[in-house]
């Protein structure tokens, strides 16, 4: 499933094993538990933390567990609904987040990567792929909201969702989806950890960091059920930090 390891101020969340890391109920639950554990540990430790998510093997995540869902739209809907709170957990997390995309990230797995603040990707293999148009499934509203928030170039978004384009790392960087490209999975994971260490060393206030992130992506946050602060609450929060 997954493991969570704390290395100094960085939490490393690893999708373990050589499989496809399909997002079924068990893995989603395990990921949510790990993210919650990182949040709790960071809150106890005080300002300065970051999360890195990495997948072992050929896949970062190959999307929802369609093997379990089969031809049942009801089961597929269950998985779509189950993934939503994990997206919310990441978008509201009170620390910077880095996805080390060390293999293929498809559909829900691509969404999982997009829910992180930064995406570092291996250049020798692996693609980012939103497969719904090819398999004849509509995009869930919160998928589309996150895609719009994180893929800001109109042509890039069009190619991802309407062409089902399989985006390799170098092209992903050109499209503004990927922040940095490295030669191998091992280098990608190592550089993601170094970058997360740099972010954690800034010792930002986690509540302020999360508030700014949610202000950056209001539509995406609303789509996953994150309640936006009112203007009055924002003013009070701002005043309390002066």
N, C-alpha and C positions, 0 to 999 in steps of 0.2 A: 504494500500500500504506500505509505509514506513515513518518513522520519523527520524529526525536528532536532537540530543540534545547535546549541548556543556556543559560538566561538567569539569570546570577548563581548563586544556590543552588537555582533551580527548574528542573526538567526538564519540558519540554513535549512530550508524545507526541501527535502528530496523525495521525488516520486521514484520509488525503488523498484529494481528488477528490470528485466530485459523486454517486458511486454510493451503494449501500446499505451498503457496508462489511461485506459478508457474510463470516462467519468460516469461511474455507476453510483448507486446510493452509498455503498460502503466507502469508496474512495472519496467521494465528496464529503461525507461525514468525517472521515479521517483528516482531510485537509482543513475543514472548518475547525476541528478540535486543535490542530497544530497551530493555526493562525491565532486562535483564541489564547492558547498557551503562550505564544510569543508576545501577544499584547499584554497579558497579565504579568509576565516576567519583566517586560520593558517598563511597565508602570511602576513596579516595585523598585527597579533600579534607578529611575530618574531619567532626565533628558539624555538623549543620544542612543539611538538604536536604528537598525535597518534589517530588512528581510530580503533574503535571496531565495528564489524558487528555481530548482533545477531538476531535470529528469534524467534518469539513468537509461542507457541503451539508445536505440535508434529514434525514440520518440520523446518529445517533450510531453505531448498528450495528443492522441488521435481522436479526441472528441468524446461525445456522449457514448455510453455503452449500448450501441444499437444492436449488438448481439443479444443482450438481455431484452431489449425492447421488441426485437423482431419486427413483425408487421403491425404491431399494436400501436396505434396513434395515442391511445390512452397512456400506455407505458412510456412512450417517448415524451408525452406531455409531463408525466411525473418527473422525468429526469431534467427537462427544461426548468420546471418549477424548483427542483432541488438545487440546481446550479445557481439560481438567482441569489440566494442569501450568501453564497460563497463570493460571488462578484461584489455584493454589498460589503462583506467583511473586508475585502481588499481595498475597495474604494474609500472606506471610512477608517482604515487602519492608521493608527497614530504613529507612523514611522514611514520613511521612504521604503519603496519596494522595487526590487530588481528581478526581472525574469531572465534567467540564463537559458536561452532557447537552444538546447544542445541536440535537438532532433526535430522531426516533423511536428508541427503544431497545426492541427486541423479543426475546423468548426468550433466546438466548445473548447478545445484545447487552444485554439487561436484566441478565442475570447478570454480564456484564463490568462494568457500572456498579455493581452491588451489591458487587463485590469491592473497590471503593475505600472509603476511610474516610468520605468525604463526597461528596454528590451535589448539585451546583448545576444548575438546569434553566431553560431558557427558557420563558416563560409564553405566548408568542404562538402557538406551534405545537409539535407533538410529543407523543407519549404513551409511557408505560411499559406494556409488554404482554407477559404470559407466555402465549403462544398455544397451548401444548400441549393443553389441554383442548378447544380449538376444532378442532384439526387431528387429534385422535385419537392423540396420542402420550403415553406415560407420561413423567413427569419423571424424569430420571436422579437417582440417590440424592444425588450431590453438589450438584446444582441445588437439591434440596429442603433439604438441610442449610444451604446458604448463604441461601436464602430464609427459613428459620426463624430463622437468626442475625440477619439484617439487617432483617426485617419483624417486629417484636416484638408488634404489636397483633394479637390473634387474628382479629378481624373483617377487618382489612386483609389479612392473609395469606390468609384464606379467599376474599376477593373477588378477589385477584390470581390464585390458583392454581385455584380451583374455579368461578369465574364467568368467568374470562378477561377481567376488567375492564380496559378501556383507561384508564389513569390519566393525566390531564393534570397539569401541574406544580403548580397551586394545590392540587388534591386530594391529590397526592402529598405535599405539605408537611403537610397536615392529617393524613395517615395515618402520618407519621413516616418516610417513605421518602426524601423530598427535604428538604435542609437549607435551601435558599434559592431564590427564584424571581426571575428578571430578565426584562426586557421583550423582549429579542432575543438572537439567537445571539452577536452581537458583544459585548454587555454581559455575557452569561453567561461567555464565555471570558475576558474582561478581569477580571471579578470573581473568577473561579476562580484566575487567576494572582495577583491581589492577596492573596487568602486564603492561597494556597500560600506566598507570600513571608512572610506573617506567621507561618505554621507553621514554615517553615525558619529564621526569625530566632530561634526559641526554642532552636536548637542542641541539640536533644535527642540523647542517645546512641541511635544507630540500632538497636543490638542490644537495648537495653532497650525501646525503642518497639515493636519487632517482637514481643518476648517478651510484653509486656502485651497487645498486640492478639491474639496467639494464645491467651492465657489468657482473653480475653473471648469468643472464638468457638471453643471446643475441638472441638465436634462438626463445625463447618464445616471446620476445619483438618484433623481426622482424615479427613474424607471425601475430601479432595484429596491425602492422602498425606503431610501434614506430620507429622513425628514429634514427639510431645509430650515435653517435658523431664520426667524423673522428678522426684519431690519432692526427692531428694538433689541432682540437678543444679540445680534451682531454688534450693536453699539455697546451693550453692556459688556460683552466679551472683550471688545477692543479696550474699553475703559479700564477693565480689570487688569490689563496687561501693561498699562502706563505706569 
